[in-house]
Amino acid sequence: MAADVGTDLPCDRLSDLPDAILVSILSLLRLDEAARCTVLAPRWRRLFSSTLLLDFNANMPGRVDVIGTVNSILAAHPTAPVRSFRAGWRYIPPEKDLSSGGWLQELARRGVEELSLDFGFHDWHHRIPVSLFDCSSLKRLRASACTFPDVPTAAAAPPLARLTEIELNDVVVSDASVNWSA
């Protein structure tokens, strides 16, 4: 009986799943967790580059350079669509260049539908660039501890027309933006 222990190894059922399901699974993981899966096999490396979710967890001091990481991943996959982008910068002071304006333009080009920007709760507020309004495919927006950009006065069409959900926490919004469509 003791000799039988370990002879019936479990099957690798994940490898039998279609690529679309594995990409969906990877998209639900934090970016660092999904990246670790690339060591499993060449197939996983290829699937990682197809994920539609970019989740940068930069909420702990001493974490990797999130700005450089975001820039390098976007540059490494220039044509990959991005369904969801989440990033948190809890320990980056407001004078630090987050390059988020360029990211928003890039995400708009890639058809981002969900955007979450968490700047932590401090005495200062990071300013979200006006390029946020270029994200015409955006359906869900979550923003924390920031200053919302003013709606461009020359906007012919309603900005963020596809937006169905918005969550703002500790966000400064001008009266002009609140009353823009009134």
C-alpha positions in Angstrom: 0.0 0.0 0.0 2.8 2.4 0.9 4.4 1.8 -2.6 1.2 3.1 -4.2 1.5 6.5 -2.6 2.4 9.1 -5.2 2.1 6.9 -8.3 -1.2 8.4 -9.4 -0.1 12.0 -10.0 -2.9 14.4 -10.8 -3.3 15.5 -14.4 -2.4 19.0 -15.5 -6.0 20.0 -16.4 -5.0 23.7 -16.9 -3.0 22.9 -20.0 -6.1 21.3 -21.6 -8.0 24.6 -21.4 -8.3 26.8 -24.5 -6.1 29.9 -24.8 -9.1 32.3 -24.4 -9.9 30.8 -20.9 -6.3 30.9 -19.8 -6.0 34.6 -20.9 -9.2 35.3 -18.9 -7.7 33.7 -15.8 -4.4 35.6 -16.2 -6.4 38.8 -16.6 -8.0 38.3 -13.2 -4.6 38.2 -11.4 -2.5 41.1 -10.3 0.2 41.9 -12.8 3.1 40.5 -10.7 1.1 37.2 -10.2 0.3 36.9 -13.9 4.0 37.6 -14.8 5.1 34.7 -12.5 3.0 32.4 -14.6 5.3 33.0 -17.6 7.9 30.6 -16.1 5.5 27.7 -16.4 6.0 27.1 -20.2 6.5 29.0 -23.4 2.7 28.9 -24.0 2.2 30.9 -20.8 4.7 33.6 -21.9 2.7 34.0 -25.1 -0.6 34.1 -23.2 0.7 36.7 -20.7 1.2 39.2 -23.6 -2.4 38.7 -24.6 -3.9 39.7 -21.2 -6.3 42.6 -21.3 -5.9 43.7 -17.7 -3.0 45.7 -16.4 -3.1 45.8 -12.6 -0.1 47.6 -11.1 0.0 47.2 -7.3 2.3 50.0 -6.2 0.7 50.6 -2.8 3.7 49.5 -0.7 6.9 51.5 -0.1 9.9 49.9 -1.6 8.0 48.3 -4.5 9.4 48.2 -8.0 9.5 51.4 -10.0 5.8 51.4 -11.1 6.3 54.3 -13.5 9.1 52.5 -15.3 7.2 49.2 -15.2 4.1 50.7 -16.8 6.1 52.4 -19.5 8.1 49.2 -20.3 5.1 47.0 -20.4 3.1 49.4 -22.7 6.2 49.7 -24.9 6.7 45.9 -25.1 3.2 45.3 -26.3 2.4 48.3 -28.5 -0.7 46.8 -30.2 -2.2 44.8 -27.4 -5.7 46.0 -26.4 -6.2 46.9 -22.8 -9.6 46.3 -21.2 -8.8 47.3 -17.7 -6.0 49.4 -16.1 -5.6 49.7 -12.4 -2.8 51.5 -10.6 -2.2 52.9 -7.1 0.5 55.3 -6.1 0.2 55.7 -2.3 3.7 57.0 -1.6 4.5 59.1 -4.6 4.4 62.9 -3.9 2.4 65.1 -6.3 5.5 66.7 -7.8 6.7 63.3 -9.1 6.0 62.9 -12.8 3.7 60.0 -13.1 3.6 60.1 -16.9 -0.1 59.4 -16.5 -1.1 61.8 -19.3 0.8 59.7 -21.8 -0.6 56.5 -20.3 -4.2 57.8 -20.6 -3.6 58.7 -24.3 -2.1 55.2 -24.9 -5.0 53.5 -23.0 -7.6 55.5 -25.0 -5.9 54.3 -28.2 -6.1 50.7 -27.0 -9.8 50.9 -26.1 -9.7 50.9 -22.3 -13.1 50.2 -20.7 -12.2 50.2 -17.0 -9.8 52.7 -15.3 -8.9 52.8 -11.7 -6.4 55.4 -10.4 -5.8 55.4 -6.7 -3.4 58.1 -5.4 -3.8 57.3 -1.7 -5.1 59.7 0.9 -2.8 62.6 1.6 -2.8 66.3 2.0 -2.2 66.7 -1.7 -4.1 65.6 -4.8 -2.5 64.5 -8.0 -4.1 66.1 -11.1 -5.6 63.8 -13.6 -4.6 65.0 -17.1 -7.3 66.3 -19.5 -6.4 63.4 -21.8 -8.8 61.4 -19.6 -11.5 62.7 -21.9 -9.8 61.0 -24.9 -10.9 57.6 -23.4 -14.1 57.4 -25.5 -14.5 53.6 -24.8 -14.3 54.1 -21.0 -17.3 52.5 -19.2 -16.1 52.4 -15.6 -14.0 54.9 -13.8 -12.6 54.8 -10.2 -10.5 57.7 -8.9 -9.2 58.4 -5.4 -7.3 61.4 -4.0 -6.9 63.4 -7.1 -8.1 66.5 -8.9 -10.5 65.8 -11.8 -9.6 67.7 -15.0 -12.0 70.4 -16.2 -14.1 69.4 -19.2 -12.7 71.0 -22.3 -14.7 74.0 -23.3 -14.5 73.1 -26.9 -15.9 69.6 -26.4 -18.4 69.0 -29.2 -19.5 65.6 -28.0 -20.1 64.7 -24.3 -16.8 63.5 -22.9 -16.9 60.0 -21.5 -20.3 59.3 -23.2 -20.1 55.5 -22.6 -19.4 55.9 -18.9 -21.9 53.8 -16.9 -20.2 53.7 -13.5 -18.1 56.2 -11.7 -16.6 56.1 -8.2 -14.9 59.2 -6.8 -13.2 59.2 -3.4 -11.6 62.4 -2.1 -11.7 63.9 -5.6 -11.7 67.7 -6.3 -14.1 68.5 -9.2 -14.7 72.1 -10.4 -18.2 73.6 -10.5 -17.7 74.1 -14.2 -17.2 70.4 -14.8 -20.1 69.4 -12.6 -22.4 71.8 -14.5 -20.9 71.2 -18.0 -23.9 69.5 -19.5 -26.5 71.4 -17.5 
